[in-house]
Amino acid sequence: MEEVTEGYQKVVSEAAFIRGSQVLGIIPRVLKPLGSSSDSSTGEELVVSDMQERITEMLNYADAFIFLPGDLATLEALITLAS
């Protein structure tokens, strides 16, 4: 499921970027070596210390959120952002 989710994220971010939106990928430092990173041609990347900081930065930068199929961490982020 994670591979599929990363594919969705890439497609959505590329489409947003092509249509003129600013795209910022926020990734925890621990996931960076796993190859999860944004393509610099479709926006910027911000590396943070942990998932909680990621959620905080998402709240600081985003005008809107799109939640794609994921795991329990996705559900946790959705609940955190909704509260």
Z-matrix of the N, CA and C atoms (Angstrom, degrees):
N
C 1 1.449
C 2 1.529 1 111.12
N 3 1.319 2 118.13 1 -37.16
C 4 1.463 3 121.37 2 -177.75
C 5 1.524 4 111.57 3 -61.10
N 6 1.346 5 117.53 4 -41.21
C 7 1.455 6 120.41 5 179.20
C 8 1.521 7 111.19 6 -61.85
N 9 1.334 8 116.02 7 -41.88
C 10 1.455 9 121.01 8 178.39
C 11 1.522 10 110.50 9 -63.31
N 12 1.332 11 116.78 10 -44.40
C 13 1.463 12 121.29 11 179.72
C 14 1.520 13 110.76 12 -60.36
N 15 1.319 14 117.71 13 -44.85
C 16 1.464 15 120.54 14 178.38
C 17 1.520 16 110.63 15 -61.40
N 18 1.330 17 117.52 16 -35.96
C 19 1.464 18 121.12 17 176.56
C 20 1.521 19 111.19 18 -64.02
N 21 1.340 20 117.07 19 -42.81
C 22 1.465 21 121.47 20 176.68
C 23 1.517 22 110.76 21 -62.20
N 24 1.318 23 116.40 22 -44.29
C 25 1.460 24 120.31 23 -179.13
C 26 1.526 25 110.45 24 -59.48
N 27 1.307 26 116.11 25 -42.74
C 28 1.469 27 120.75 26 -179.65
C 29 1.531 28 110.96 27 -63.48
N 30 1.328 29 116.81 28 -45.21
C 31 1.462 30 121.02 29 -178.94
C 32 1.532 31 110.73 30 -63.63
N 33 1.337 32 116.83 31 -44.95
C 34 1.462 33 120.72 32 -179.20
C 35 1.530 34 110.65 33 -65.27
N 36 1.329 35 117.27 34 -44.19
C 37 1.466 36 119.48 35 -178.75
C 38 1.528 37 111.31 36 -66.76
N 39 1.322 38 117.68 37 -39.17
C 40 1.465 39 120.35 38 177.46
C 41 1.524 40 111.20 39 -64.38
N 42 1.335 41 116.87 40 -43.22
C 43 1.464 42 120.34 41 179.51
C 44 1.528 43 110.95 42 -63.21
N 45 1.312 44 117.32 43 -43.03
C 46 1.465 45 120.94 44 178.84
C 47 1.524 46 110.72 45 -63.15
N 48 1.326 47 116.12 46 -43.46
C 49 1.464 48 120.88 47 -178.64
C 50 1.529 49 111.20 48 -64.54
N 51 1.322 50 116.40 49 -45.16
C 52 1.472 51 121.49 50 -179.37
C 53 1.523 52 110.59 51 -60.01
N 54 1.325 53 115.94 52 -33.54
C 55 1.465 54 120.55 53 -178.40
C 56 1.529 55 112.78 54 -89.35
N 57 1.338 56 116.74 55 11.94
C 58 1.459 57 120.83 56 171.32
C 59 1.519 58 117.02 57 96.44
N 60 1.325 59 117.98 58 4.36
C 61 1.461 60 119.67 59 178.42
C 62 1.517 61 110.98 60 -82.65
N 63 1.322 62 115.62 61 152.70
C 64 1.459 63 120.22 62 172.68
C 65 1.521 64 107.57 63 -79.58
N 66 1.330 65 116.20 64 136.56
C 67 1.462 66 121.47 65 -179.20
C 68 1.526 67 108.49 66 -122.39
N 69 1.330 68 115.53 67 127.48
C 70 1.460 69 121.78 68 178.18
C 71 1.524 70 108.24 69 -129.12
N 72 1.321 71 116.62 70 117.14
C 73 1.458 72 121.53 71 174.36
C 74 1.523 73 108.79 72 -90.67
N 75 1.330 74 116.54 73 126.66
C 76 1.468 75 121.16 74 179.41
C 77 1.515 76 107.48 75 -113.66
N 78 1.331 77 116.08 76 118.44
C 79 1.460 78 121.14 77 -172.88
C 80 1.526 79 110.87 78 -130.11
N 81 1.329 80 117.42 79 134.64
C 82 1.464 81 119.42 80 174.67
C 83 1.531 82 110.91 81 -66.85
N 84 1.301 83 116.50 82 142.82
C 85 1.471 84 122.66 83 -177.75
C 86 1.528 85 111.99 84 -52.25
N 87 1.348 86 116.66 85 -37.94
C 88 1.465 87 120.49 86 -176.93
C 89 1.534 88 111.57 87 -64.97
N 90 1.325 89 118.91 88 -26.75
C 91 1.465 90 121.83 89 -179.83
C 92 1.528 91 113.20 90 -88.09
N 93 1.291 92 117.57 91 -16.79
C 94 1.471 93 122.08 92 -177.65
C 95 1.531 94 113.24 93 -54.58
N 96 1.337 95 119.35 94 -45.34
C 97 1.471 96 119.06 95 -179.46
C 98 1.535 97 113.80 96 -67.56
N 99 1.322 98 117.31 97 -16.46
C 100 1.463 99 120.42 98 -178.92
C 101 1.523 100 112.75 99 -78.88
N 102 1.319 101 115.77 100 -1.13
C 103 1.450 102 119.01 101 177.00
C 104 1.503 103 114.23 102 94.50
N 105 1.322 104 117.84 103 0.89
C 106 1.456 105 120.98 104 177.67
C 107 1.510 106 108.60 105 -81.03
N 108 1.304 107 116.27 106 101.02
C 109 1.458 108 119.94 107 178.25
C 110 1.511 109 109.53 108 -152.26
N 111 1.301 110 115.49 109 157.42
C 112 1.453 111 119.22 110 178.33
C 113 1.523 112 109.63 111 -82.20
N 114 1.295 113 114.85 112 151.73
C 115 1.457 114 121.37 113 175.13
C 116 1.522 115 106.77 114 -79.83
N 117 1.324 116 116.89 115 124.79
C 118 1.460 117 120.04 116 -175.64
C 119 1.524 118 112.04 117 -60.35
N 120 1.334 119 118.06 118 -18.66
C 121 1.459 120 119.58 119 178.38
C 122 1.524 121 111.70 120 -77.82
N 123 1.321 122 118.34 121 -8.44
C 124 1.464 123 120.62 122 179.11
C 125 1.524 124 111.86 123 -122.81
N 126 1.290 125 117.56 124 30.47
C 127 1.453 126 119.13 125 174.89
C 128 1.511 127 112.99 126 133.01
N 129 1.318 128 114.13 127 -164.88
C 130 1.455 129 121.55 128 -177.88
C 131 1.517 130 110.93 129 -108.74
N 132 1.332 131 114.94 130 166.75
C 133 1.459 132 120.97 131 178.01
C 134 1.519 133 108.78 132 -131.49
N 135 1.327 134 115.30 133 135.79
C 136 1.456 135 122.30 134 176.56
C 137 1.520 136 107.66 135 -120.71
N 138 1.335 137 116.68 136 120.79
C 139 1.464 138 121.42 137 178.88
C 140 1.527 139 107.65 138 -96.44
N 141 1.340 140 115.88 139 127.00
C 142 1.464 141 122.20 140 -178.07
C 143 1.521 142 109.82 141 -118.11
N 144 1.340 143 116.02 142 170.24
C 145 1.463 144 119.63 143 -173.88
C 146 1.527 145 113.86 144 -76.95
N 147 1.332 146 118.26 145 -34.46
C 148 1.466 147 119.50 146 -176.67
C 149 1.528 148 110.45 147 -156.79
N 150 1.337 149 116.44 148 179.28
C 151 1.460 150 121.29 149 -177.22
C 152 1.530 151 111.76 150 -66.20
N 153 1.318 152 117.94 151 -36.22
C 154 1.462 153 119.51 152 179.36
C 155 1.523 154 111.03 153 -64.16
N 156 1.337 155 116.65 154 -41.65
C 157 1.463 156 119.70 155 176.57
C 158 1.526 157 110.15 156 -65.19
N 159 1.324 158 117.27 157 -34.88
C 160 1.462 159 121.38 158 177.79
C 161 1.530 160 110.38 159 -60.09
N 162 1.321 161 116.11 160 -46.67
C 163 1.464 162 120.06 161 179.62
C 164 1.530 163 110.31 162 -63.44
N 165 1.336 164 116.88 163 -42.48
C 166 1.461 165 120.87 164 178.21
C 167 1.520 166 110.91 165 -59.62
N 168 1.324 167 116.98 166 -46.15
C 169 1.467 168 120.71 167 -179.85
C 170 1.529 169 111.38 168 -67.00
N 171 1.331 170 116.96 169 -35.60
C 172 1.460 171 119.90 170 175.92
C 173 1.531 172 109.71 171 -59.84
N 174 1.324 173 116.75 172 -43.48
C 175 1.470 174 120.64 173 177.93
C 176 1.529 175 111.37 174 -63.94
N 177 1.333 176 116.86 175 -36.51
C 178 1.467 177 120.69 176 -179.34
C 179 1.519 178 113.29 177 -69.86
N 180 1.329 179 117.63 178 -34.63
C 181 1.461 180 121.24 179 -171.64
C 182 1.522 181 115.40 180 -101.35
N 183 1.308 182 118.59 181 -29.15
C 184 1.469 183 120.74 182 -167.67
C 185 1.524 184 113.84 183 -86.51
N 186 1.316 185 115.07 184 145.27
C 187 1.460 186 122.26 185 170.28
C 188 1.529 187 109.86 186 -92.69
N 189 1.336 188 115.80 187 -25.51
C 190 1.471 189 121.38 188 -178.55
C 191 1.525 190 108.31 189 -156.50
N 192 1.325 191 115.66 190 164.17
C 193 1.461 192 121.35 191 179.57
C 194 1.520 193 109.78 192 -129.59
N 195 1.322 194 115.65 193 145.57
C 196 1.455 195 122.25 194 171.45
C 197 1.517 196 105.75 195 -123.29
N 198 1.323 197 116.64 196 121.32
C 199 1.463 198 120.21 197 177.95
C 200 1.518 199 108.73 198 -100.08
N 201 1.313 200 115.61 199 123.29
C 202 1.461 201 123.15 200 179.55
C 203 1.521 202 108.65 201 -101.81
N 204 1.331 203 117.71 202 160.89
C 205 1.470 204 119.68 203 178.75
C 206 1.525 205 110.24 204 -51.86
N 207 1.318 206 115.90 205 137.52
C 208 1.452 207 119.86 206 -177.74
C 209 1.510 208 111.38 207 -158.76
N 210 1.316 209 115.07 208 -150.47
C 211 1.464 210 120.90 209 -177.28
C 212 1.528 211 109.97 210 -111.29
N 213 1.318 212 117.05 211 -162.47
C 214 1.459 213 120.85 212 -179.03
C 215 1.528 214 112.41 213 -64.12
N 216 1.331 215 117.58 214 -29.20
C 217 1.464 216 120.07 215 177.52
C 218 1.531 217 110.31 216 -65.02
N 219 1.331 218 117.03 217 -35.01
C 220 1.454 219 121.15 218 176.51
C 221 1.523 220 110.15 219 -65.00
N 222 1.322 221 116.25 220 -44.67
C 223 1.459 222 121.03 221 178.08
C 224 1.526 223 110.60 222 -62.32
N 225 1.330 224 117.17 223 -42.38
C 226 1.463 225 121.30 224 178.45
C 227 1.527 226 110.67 225 -60.82
N 228 1.328 227 117.04 226 -44.18
C 229 1.463 228 120.71 227 179.22
C 230 1.529 229 110.62 228 -63.73
N 231 1.313 230 117.59 229 -41.25
C 232 1.455 231 121.34 230 178.54
C 233 1.526 232 110.94 231 -60.45
N 234 1.321 233 116.63 232 -46.74
C 235 1.468 234 121.00 233 179.69
C 236 1.525 235 110.74 234 -64.86
N 237 1.323 236 117.84 235 -41.82
C 238 1.461 237 122.13 236 179.62
C 239 1.525 238 110.85 237 -62.73
N 240 1.322 239 116.38 238 -44.80
C 241 1.463 240 119.98 239 -178.07
C 242 1.522 241 111.54 240 -71.51
N 243 1.311 242 117.15 241 -29.54
C 244 1.467 243 120.58 242 -178.61
C 245 1.524 244 112.35 243 -78.17
N 246 1.329 245 116.76 244 -19.10
C 247 1.477 246 118.32 245 -176.58
C 248 1.502 247 112.62 246 -90.25
